[in-house]
Amino acid sequence: MNKIKLYVISLIASSFLTESSLANCDNKTPTELLESFKNSHPQVIENNSSIKVSEKWIEVAKQRPNPEFQAQGMKGEEIDGDVDRISLSLMHTIELGGKRSSRIDFADSKRKQFKASVQDSNEDVLIDAILKAYRLRQVKELIPIYEEAYEAFNKILKVKLKRKSLSPEEQVEKETLVLATNDYRLKVSKLKSEKINLSRHLSFFVGENCDLKQDSLPQKVDLTRSFNLKKETPSYSKLQVAINNLESAKMKLELERSNAYPDLKIGPAFETENINGKNYQSVGLNISMDLPILSTNSGSKSQALEQMNTARVRYKNIKREAYLDLEAWIEKYNALGSSLKTIATREDLDKKHLKIEKLFKRGVISTAMIIESHRQLIEFANTRNEFELGAAEALWNIYKINGTVFTEKL
């Protein structure tokens, strides 16, 4: 029991110390917060920066082989006398089979694939930040409810502890209150720890070391949207990755086919000889190329062909999966939205809570009823929050499949 008390005290102390170290962020509306996520999230900045690297892939692919210069000098004796010979040649490589254009096309396809992957990652990052913002608002709303319940139980417990004699029923109530008080104290500490964790991450996401105010966080999930199930979702970033992956595999096959052709090396040659004091000069043309007899790059071509077939299967699977995912997310959004529209709102919960408190102060309800009413109230609040977070997740994943994540608003 002492260990539990020390653990609780340390949690509460660390919560207060950490919270006090965070200053309030500048006033932001939920819309401004969303824009901060888009523009200041470290992962988004890193992803967008990596696109600049991929832009250089085409420049690398456009590079041509450098000319080759050869020089040879010889000195010796022959039948005709002393001989000095110098040979010079310059060779230029000509890539046959359209290697350079195939290489450029392949690099461009990889660039497009990478850009689509970055878009997919940025959308996931943004959705994660939005859901964390919703959860932080929920946690900030839950903490006062738990704290009020804890204080109410603690007041009753103090009264019972002052009594010298208790009936068996009152002793059971006292022990129940001890358990309930400790349980709620732990839950408050857990929620405060979660609040600190979420606040730290969200302040990191907006590029500031501060605590987001309640007004800056998203308040309600938009439950008014109506979505139609589409067979085609061309703007879905995950599908775009698969499309570009297939195109890249096709370009890879074309590149391997072009690599089956040998390179032609051609250039002028010059030679000068000095035999017994007489100079002789000659010029000519050097030509060099591999003969495609033993290898025509068949292994690499076969591998590229299989990679293309695999990419085509992956594209078909993702296209089918996109339809199923959209259907599932729409059904979840509609189901949770319908439930949230019919159950009590946060304002209704506040009214019920105040009503319970008034009845308790008047002494109308028993201790057991007070504990049970608070338990049900908190359980309902947690269930509503779970539904709300699920609806938000479904809504923003629908936006993702439709390709509108970065154009939507909170």
N, C-alpha and C positions, 0 to 999 in steps of 0.2 A: 504493500500500500504506500509506504514512504517513497519507494522508487517511482511509483506512478505520480505522486504529488510533485516530486522533483522534476519529472519529465514535463508535466503540465506547466509548472512555473517557468521552466526554461523556455518552453514553446511560447508562452505568453510574453515573456520578457524579450525574446528575440523578435517577436512580431512587432512589439511597440518600438524597439530600437531601429528595426529595418524600415518601418513605415515612416518614422520621424526623419530618416535620412533622405527621403524622397520629397522633393519640392513639387508643388502642383504645376502641371503643364500649362502653357498658355491656353487661354480659352479656345476650344475647337468645337465646331459642330460635328456631328457624325459624318457629314459629307466631307468636311475638311480632314477629318481623321482618315477617311478612306483614301483621299488624295495623298496624304502623308505616307500611307502604306504603299501606294503605287510608286511614289517618287523617292522615298527615303529608306525603304526596307533594304537592309544590307544584302540580302540574298538576291533581290531584284537588281540592285546596282551591280553586284558581281556577275549575275547572268548576262545583263545587258553589255557589260564590259567585255565579256568573253565573245560576244558576237563580232566585235572589232577584230579579234584574232582570226575568226573564221573567214572574214572578208579578205584576209591576206593569202588564203589558200589558193585563190585563182591566180594571184601574182606569182606564187611559187610554181604553179602548173604552167604558166606562160614562159617560164625561163627556157632558153635554148642552150644546148651544149656549147662550151667554149671551143674555139679552134685549137688544134694541136700543132705545136711547132717542134720539129725534130732537127737536130744538127749532129753531124758526125765528122770527125777529123781523123785521118790516118797518115802515117809516115813510115816509109820502109824502103826496101830495095827490091827491085824486080830485074828481069833479064835486060830490060832496056836501060836500067840505071836507077838512080834515086827517084822516089815518087812521093809527092805530097798530094793528098786528096782530101777535099772538103765537100760534104754533101749536106744540102739544106732542103727541107720540105715543109709545107704547110697543109694540114688536113682539116677540112670542115665536115662536120657530121650532118647528114641530111636524114631526118627521121621519116622513114617510109611507112606506109600503111595508115597515115593519119594519126600517128601517135600523139602529137602535140594537141590537136583539136580534141581527141578522145580524153586526153588527160585534163584539159580545161573543162570539158563537159562533166567529167567525173567530179572534179573539185567543186564545180558550181552546184552539182546535185548534193554533195556532202554539206556544202554551206547552207542550202535550203533545209536539209534535214536537221542540221544543228539549230538553225533558227527556229524551226517548229518545236524542237525539244525544249529550247529556252522558253518559248511561249507557254508550253505545257507546264513547265516548272514554275514559271512566274504566276500562272493562274492557281496552281496548288498552294503556293506560298501566300497569295492574297486571300484565298478561301480560309486557310489555316489562321491567318491574322484576324479575319472577320469573326470566325467562330470563337476565338480567344476573347475578342472584344465583347461579344454577347455574353460569354461565360463570366467575364469580370463584372459586368453589370449585374448579373444574377447573384454572384457571390456577395457583392456589396449590398444587395437587397436582403440576402439571407442572414447576414451577420447580425443586424439589429433584431431580427425575429428570434434567433437563437439566444442572443444576449438577454432579451426581455424575458424569455421563458426561463433561462437560468436564474435571473434575478428574482422572478416570481417564486420559483421553487425554493430558492435560498432563503427568502423571507419567511415562508411557511416553516422551513426546516429550523430556522433560528428560534421561532416561537415554540416549536415542539421540544427542542433541546433545552429550553429554559424550564420546562415543566419537570417537577421532581418525580411524579408518577404518571405513567401512561397505561391506558387500557391495552389489552392485547391487539385490538384493532388499530389503535394509535401507534403502537410499536411497529406494526407492519407498515403503516403509512410512513413512519419516520425512516425505516430502512429503505423503503421504496423511493422516498425523496432523496436519500443519500446517493442511491444508485443513479437516479435521474439527473441529479445535480452534477455529479461527476461526469456522466455521459455527455451532458450538454456543454460542460466546460471543455471537454476534450474536442467536441465537434466545433466549438467556437474557435479554438486554437488551430484546428485543422483547416477551417475555412479562411482564417487570417493568413495562414501559411500559403494556401492556394492563391489568395488575393495578392500576396507579395510576389509570388512566382509569376502570375499573370501580368501584374503591373510592370515588373522588371522586363519581361519579354516584350510587352507592347511598347514600353518607352524605348526599348532598343529598336523596335521595328519602325518607330517614327523618328529615330535619330536624336532622341533627347533623353536625359536622365531625370525623369519626372514621373509623377503619379497622375494618371488621367482622371479627370473629374467625371462625375456621374453623367453630367449633361453632354459630355463629349462622346459617350458610348452609345451604340445603337440601342434604341428603346424597344421597338416592336418589329417583329418580322412581318413583311408585307404578305398578307394572306389573300390579297385581292387578285393575284395574277391567275391567268387562265392559259394553259399550255395545250397545244395539239401534238399528238404523237407523229413524228416525221420518220419516213423511211430513209431519207437522206439527210445526213448532218455534215455537210462538206466543211463547215467552219470549225468543227471539233478539233482541238489541237492534237489530241492523241491520234486521231485519224489522219491528220496532216503529217504527223511523224511517220506513220505507216506508209502513206502515199509517197512521201519523199524517200523513204527507205527503199521502196520498190523501184523508184526511178533511179536511185543511186546504184542499186544492184544491176539494173539494166546498163547503166553507163560503165560500171565495172566490167561487165561482160564485153562491151564494145572495146574497152581499153585493153583487155587481155587478148582479144582478137587482133587488135592492131599491133600488140607486142609480138605476135607471131611473125611479123615481117622484120627482116634484118635492117640494121641501120647502114646507110651508104656513107663511106668516108672518101672524100675526093679533094684533091688540091694539087697545086703546082710543085714541081721538084727542080732543084738546081744543083749542078755538080761542077766543080772545077778541079783540074788535075795539073800538076807541074811535074813533067818528066824530063830530067836532065836540063832544066832551065827553060823548057818549052811549056807554055800554058795551053790547056785544052778545056773548053767549057761546053756544057750540054744542059739542055732544059727538057722537062718532060711532065707527065701527068701521073699522079699516084691515085689509084682506086683500090679501096679495100671494103669488103663486106663479108659477113658470115653467110655460109651456105645453109639454108634451112633443110638439112637432110636428116640429121639425127633427132632434131627437136623442132616442133612447130608450136610450142607452148600449149600443148594439148591438155596437160595436167591443170594448169591455171585456168584454162578456158572451161574445163569440166567443173572445177570448183566454183567458178563464178556463175555458171549456169545453175548449179544446185542452190547457191545462195540466192539467186534471183527467184527460183521456184519457192524457196522457203519464205522469202519476203512477200511473195504473192499470196501464199497461204496465210501469213500473219495479217496482211491487209484485209483479206476476206473475213478472218476471225474478228478483228477489231471493228470492222464495219458492222458485222452482225451483233457484236457485243455492245456497240454504241446504241443500237436500237433497243436492246434489252435493258441497258442501263437507264436510258431515257425513260422508258416505260416504267421501270421500278421507281425512279426518282419522282416522276409525276404522280404515281399512285401514293407514294409516301407523303409527298407534299400535300396532296388533296386530303388524305386521311387525317394527318396530323392537324392540318389547317381547319378541317371541319370540326375536329374535337376541340381545338383551342377557341373556336368561335362560340361554342355552346357552353363550355365550362366557365367557372368564375374567373374574372380578370384579377390582376394584381390589386386594383382598387377595391374589388369585392373582398379580397383576402384581408386587406387592411381594416375594412369595416367589421368583418367577422371577428378579427383579432381584438378590436376595441370593445366589441360587445361582450366577448368572453371576459375581458379585464374588468368591465363594469360589474358583471355578475359575480366575479370573484371578490371584488372589493366589498360588495354588499353581503357576502357570506352566503349566497344562495346555493352555490354548488360545492360539492365535496372535493377533498384533496385528490382522490382518485380520478374524479371527473376533470379536474384542472389539468392533471398530467395527461390524460387521454385526449382532451381537447387540443392541447398544445401539440401533442404528438401527431394527431390527425391533420392539424393545420400545417405543420411543417412538412409532413409527408406529402400533402397535396401540393404545397409550394414546390417541392422537389420534383414531383411528377410533372407539374406544369412546366417547370424549367426544362426538364428532359424533353418534353414534347416540343417546346419552343426551339430548343437547340437542334433537335432533329429536323424540324421544319426549315430552319435556316440552312442547315447542311444540304437538305434536298433542293431548296430553292437555288442556292449558288452552284450546285452541281448541274442543275438544269441549265443555268446560264453558261456553265463551262461547255457542256455538250453543244449548246446552240452557238457558242463562240462569242458571247457578249459579256464575259466577266469584267473586262476593263472598261466597259461603257455603262454598266449598271450603277445604281446608287443605293445607299443604305436607307 
